[in-house]
Amino acid sequence: MIEAHEVTVRFGAVTAVDGVSLTVPDEGVLGLVGPNGSGKTTLLRALYGAVTPTSGRILLDGQAMKDLHRRDIATEIAVVTQEHADGGAPVSVAELVMLGRLPHQGFTAQATSTDRRIVVDALESVGLTDLASRDVAVLSGGERQRALIARALAQQTRHVLLDEPTNHLDIRFQQEVLELVSGLPGAAVVLHDLNLAARYCDRIVVLERGRVVASGRPEEVLTPEVLEPVYGVRVKRVELDGEMHLLF
């Protein structure tokens, strides 16, 4: 379990996250939503230790995140970010996904037959088996996003934290990726698309200017009363084939 207790993150005079408390449970998907600049990505980065809170605490299974070794965190939390750095030596898709096995390997970092099987399964899960030998640098944005998700799957952690995992993906792969995410243990995901959040998240936290304005099940927090003042647009909620849809 990942817990945030009264977490505040400041960058100089700017408060990006302001006194946020939440829990990423060991089961289910927690969605972080809100307009641009609401602190979603900064909060997510704090949850996996990439950002140190100015005040408050982040706990992983009851232990302070700041006191844990990076390797220990990586055996428990996998991350899919929006940062796609290029450059350096050529890396194939399979080699990128194999990096997800590093936290579980010894100092020699020798891949075992088990590691290779896990990588094959991860590539198959995201539909990239045919591109396993291709250089990551020549992938499309959507293909690269799926490769990063495969790397997180290969890491086989109890938590997966994802920042806009559906970016650059067409409708088919948006659905397939979030179906995959919804089957993972203890996931937290930043999403801009509120209809995707409604469909695939078990609980949702709505952020505005770094603060939590609502938290609960999708049907409890994705309401016009909550969303209209946060996003500044009119919202209508309808039901179609038994599922909630938001119209803007």
CORLIN-V250385 format. One record per backbone hydrogen bond with DSSP energy under -0.5 kcal/mol. NH is the residue of the N-H (numbers start at 1). CO is the residue of the C=O. E is the energy in kcal/mol with one decimal. If there is no record, write none. Layout:
{{NH & CO & E} {NH & CO & E}}
//
This chain:
{{2 & 24 & -2.1} {3 & 59 & -2.7} {4 & 22 & -3.0} {5 & 57 & -2.9} {6 & 4 & -0.6} {7 & 20 & -3.0} {8 & 55 & -2.4} {9 & 17 & -2.2} {11 & 14 & -3.1} {12 & 10 & -0.6} {14 & 11 & -2.0} {16 & 9 & -2.1} {16 & 14 & -0.8} {17 & 9 & -1.7} {18 & 210 & -3.0} {19 & 17 & -0.6} {20 & 7 & -2.7} {22 & 4 & -1.4} {24 & 2 & -3.2} {25 & 23 & -0.8} {30 & 187 & -2.7} {31 & 29 & -0.5} {31 & 203 & -2.9} {32 & 189 & -2.8} {33 & 31 & -0.6} {33 & 205 & -2.5} {38 & 35 & -1.6} {43 & 39 & -2.4} {44 & 40 & -2.4} {45 & 41 & -2.6} {46 & 42 & -1.9} {47 & 43 & -1.8} {48 & 44 & -0.9} {49 & 46 & -1.0} {50 & 45 & -2.1} {51 & 45 & -1.1} {53 & 51 & -0.6} {54 & 8 & -2.2} {55 & 8 & -1.7} {57 & 5 & -1.9} {59 & 3 & -2.8} {60 & 63 & -3.0} {61 & 1 & -3.2} {61 & 59 & -0.6} {63 & 60 & -1.7} {65 & 58 & -3.1} {67 & 64 & -1.5} {68 & 65 & -1.6} {73 & 69 & -2.1} {74 & 70 & -2.3} {75 & 71 & -1.1} {76 & 73 & -1.5} {77 & 73 & -2.7} {78 & 159 & -2.6} {80 & 161 & -2.6} {84 & 82 & -0.7} {85 & 83 & -0.6} {93 & 134 & -1.8} {94 & 132 & -2.8} {96 & 92 & -2.4} {97 & 93 & -2.4} {98 & 94 & -2.1} {99 & 95 & -1.0} {99 & 96 & -0.7} {100 & 97 & -1.6} {101 & 98 & -2.1} {102 & 99 & -1.3} {104 & 101 & -1.7} {105 & 101 & -0.5} {105 & 102 & -1.6} {109 & 106 & -1.3} {111 & 109 & -0.5} {116 & 112 & -2.3} {117 & 113 & -2.0} {118 & 114 & -2.3} {119 & 115 & -2.2} {120 & 116 & -2.2} {121 & 117 & -2.4} {122 & 118 & -2.3} {123 & 119 & -2.6} {124 & 120 & -2.2} {125 & 121 & -2.1} {126 & 122 & -1.2} {127 & 124 & -1.1} {128 & 123 & -2.8} {131 & 128 & -1.4} {132 & 129 & -1.4} {134 & 131 & -1.6} {136 & 91 & -3.2} {138 & 135 & -1.5} {139 & 136 & -1.6} {144 & 140 & -2.6} {145 & 141 & -2.0} {146 & 142 & -2.0} {147 & 143 & -2.0} {148 & 144 & -2.2} {149 & 145 & -1.9} {150 & 146 & -2.3} {151 & 147 & -2.1} {152 & 148 & -1.8} {153 & 149 & -2.3} {154 & 150 & -2.5} {155 & 151 & -1.0} {156 & 152 & -0.5} {156 & 153 & -1.3} {159 & 76 & -1.7} {160 & 186 & -1.1} {161 & 78 & -2.9} {162 & 188 & -2.7} {163 & 80 & -3.0} {164 & 162 & -0.7} {164 & 190 & -1.7} {167 & 164 & -1.7} {169 & 166 & -1.8} {174 & 170 & -2.4} {175 & 171 & -2.1} {176 & 172 & -2.2} {177 & 173 & -2.9} {178 & 174 & -2.1} {179 & 175 & -2.1} {180 & 176 & -2.0} {181 & 177 & -2.7} {182 & 178 & -2.5} {183 & 179 & -0.7} {183 & 180 & -0.9} {184 & 181 & -1.9} {187 & 28 & -1.9} {188 & 160 & -2.0} {189 & 30 & -2.7} {190 & 162 & -2.9} {191 & 32 & -1.9} {191 & 189 & -0.5} {194 & 192 & -0.9} {197 & 193 & -2.0} {198 & 194 & -2.5} {199 & 195 & -1.6} {200 & 196 & -2.4} {201 & 197 & -2.1} {202 & 29 & -2.0} {203 & 29 & -1.9} {204 & 216 & -3.1} {205 & 31 & -3.1} {206 & 204 & -0.5} {206 & 214 & -2.8} {207 & 33 & -2.9} {207 & 205 & -0.5} {208 & 211 & -2.4} {210 & 38 & -1.6} {211 & 208 & -1.8} {213 & 206 & -2.8} {213 & 211 & -0.6} {214 & 206 & -1.1} {216 & 204 & -2.0} {220 & 217 & -1.6} {221 & 217 & -1.8} {222 & 218 & -2.6} {223 & 221 & -1.8} {226 & 223 & -0.5} {227 & 223 & -2.9} {228 & 224 & -2.1} {230 & 226 & -0.8} {231 & 227 & -3.0} {232 & 228 & -2.1} {236 & 247 & -2.7} {238 & 236 & -0.5} {238 & 245 & -2.9} {240 & 243 & -2.7} {243 & 240 & -1.8} {245 & 238 & -2.9} {247 & 236 & -3.2}}
//
